[in-house]
Amino acid sequence: MHSITVLDSRGASRAGLEYPRQLALLVDDAESTREQAAALLEGHPSCDARVIPGDPLETLLAHATDEHTTLIAAGSHRHSRTVGMLLGSTSTGLLHNAPCSVLVARINWGHSESLNASSSALTEPPTRSQYSQPQTSSPPASGPR
């Protein structure tokens, strides 16, 4: 499994004299994201985290094709939602053009607890016995409500 962070520097190039500072911020952000992914993947020998420069959609599609990817998991938005936009342009492009299945996940940035719970679930995969345990839920109550 590869965790890919795409470094898209096109926005920084429009910053004029601020270009070096804006590019440094983008590089720092990409590296921070890569480090977080690497920490989540630690202990899984066939997993790695990378930063790849380029256009996000083109880079992810090329990587998926080159690596014979079977599933792409992507976030629905990188930035805040704009009016009328259901998915980010990269997610939409992946859904329409990827050579494999695409999972688009929505993260509620207002609730860090859900992000932490998701992170711990990623670092602790279920064991085989957890899949085969019978369900212990009670039957639904019968009668009028």
Rosetta blueprint (number, residue, H / E / L):
1 M L
2 H E
3 S E
4 I E
5 T E
6 V E
7 L E
8 D L
9 S L
10 R H
11 G H
12 A H
13 S H
14 R L
15 A L
16 G H
17 L H
18 E H
19 Y H
20 P H
21 R H
22 Q H
23 L H
24 A H
25 L H
26 L H
27 V H
28 D H
29 D H
30 A H
31 E H
32 S H
33 T H
34 R H
35 E H
36 Q H
37 A H
38 A H
39 A H
40 L H
41 L H
42 E L
43 G L
44 H L
45 P L
46 S L
47 C L
48 D E
49 A E
50 R E
51 V E
52 I E
53 P E
54 G L
55 D L
56 P H
57 L H
58 E H
59 T H
60 L H
61 L H
62 A H
63 H H
64 A H
65 T H
66 D H
67 E L
68 H L
69 T L
70 T L
71 L E
72 I E
73 A E
74 A E
75 G E
76 S L
77 H L
78 R L
79 H L
80 S L
81 R L
82 T L
83 V L
84 G L
85 M L
86 L L
87 L L
88 G L
89 S H
90 T H
91 S H
92 T H
93 G H
94 L H
95 L H
96 H H
97 N H
98 A L
99 P L
100 C L
101 S E
102 V E
103 L E
104 V E
105 A E
106 R L
107 I L
108 N L
109 W L
110 G L
111 H L
112 S H
113 E H
114 S H
115 L H
116 N H
117 A H
118 S H
119 S H
120 S H
121 A H
122 L H
123 T H
124 E L
125 P L
126 P L
127 T L
128 R H
129 S H
130 Q H
131 Y H
132 S H
133 Q L
134 P L
135 Q L
136 T L
137 S L
138 S L
139 P L
140 P L
141 A L
142 S L
143 G L
144 P L
145 R L
